[in-house]
Amino acid sequence: MKVTQQSAFHFKTITPDLIHDALIEVGLYPDSGIIELNSYENRVYQFLDEQHKRYVVKFYRPTRWNRTQIQEEHDFMLSLYEAGLSVIAPLFFAGQTVLEYRGFLYAVFPSVGGQQYETDNLLQLEEVGRLIGRIHQIGYQHHFSTRPTIGIDEYLITPRNILANTPLLPGKLKQNFLFVLDELIVEVKKRWSQSHSYLRLQGDCHPGNILWRDGPFIVDFDDARNGPAVQDLWMLLNGERREQRIQLEILLEAYTEYTNFDNEQLALIEPLRAMRMIHYLSWIVRRWEDPAFPRAFPWMIEYDFWRKQQLLFSEQINALNEQPLQPGLIY
């Protein structure tokens, strides 16, 4: 029986029995409890098999990516893995990495342990820069054909419409909130350019998607898409502007050991930050019917939360009007 989109959206039918049966169908026999890992967009579980090997199984959210788009993600990860890069690639079963059981698409990965990436460790940042440079070296070989490209419609226009129509946005704040949001969108559009060269990206390269195990491992390519190279770099910068300049200097010096970088893309950092802010907020709103989201983001129903978001949008407008960040050890 095919799972309906509505029940699939809520993941109501992913029970321990369904997970167990899906794994047995591909020849894996869990010998431990199946532990749910943190993941809002998909459902991800860890288990040991009868050989005491540790695996992770990932059930994809229905209707988000189709099979072909997931396969493109897998093929990219596999090409990186085959080149000897530190990524966690999906495993093959009967020649397939994209599996299906009762209407759910899923994949199985080896479970790789590691320590948390240290965001204030410049030596680790240098190694991450080298790894991303090598990933992009392969990412430039061709584009995704079915996965999207970072752009205005997906990250600004559609999210704006979602936010304008959500009942979560307090009515008393709605007019002013949308006014500031629209102003931010206008400022981003002025600065957004598609003239930069695009490549296949990890797409969501923040510190939480990096493990450290005798070096960095990049995990979770679920947001892989085409876009400018700086998208996989800017989220690694943190702290005051001076600190970010130093980090950027180290990051780019390591990155360019393997791949050229167009410094004009640095002007996209603040537009990309604004796009992420708006897109992320609308993403939570879009997923609100999934019971996991109200539990994880209870502040979304609070007036003060939306007022703070409005202030953050105003601050981001100011950031867009500053000179783009440049690498350098001193001002």
Buried (B, 14 or more C-beta within 10 A) or exposed (E): EEBEEEEBBEBEBBEEEBBBEBBEEBEBEBEEEBEEEEBBBBBBBBBBBEEEEEBBBBBBBBEEBEEEBBBBBBBBBBBBBEEEBBBBBBBEBEEBBBBEBBBBBBBBBEBBEBEEBEBEEEEBBBBBBBBBBBBBBBBBEEBBEEBBBBBBEBBBBBBBEBBBEBEBBBEEBBEEBBEBBBEBBEBBEEBBEEEBEBBBBBBBBBBBBBBBEEEBBBBBBBBBBBBBBBBBBBBBBEEEEEEBBBBBBBBBBBBEEBBEBEEEBBBBBBBBBBBBBBBEBBBBBBBBEBEBBBEEBEEBEEEEBBBEBBEBBEEBBEBBEEEBBEBEEEE
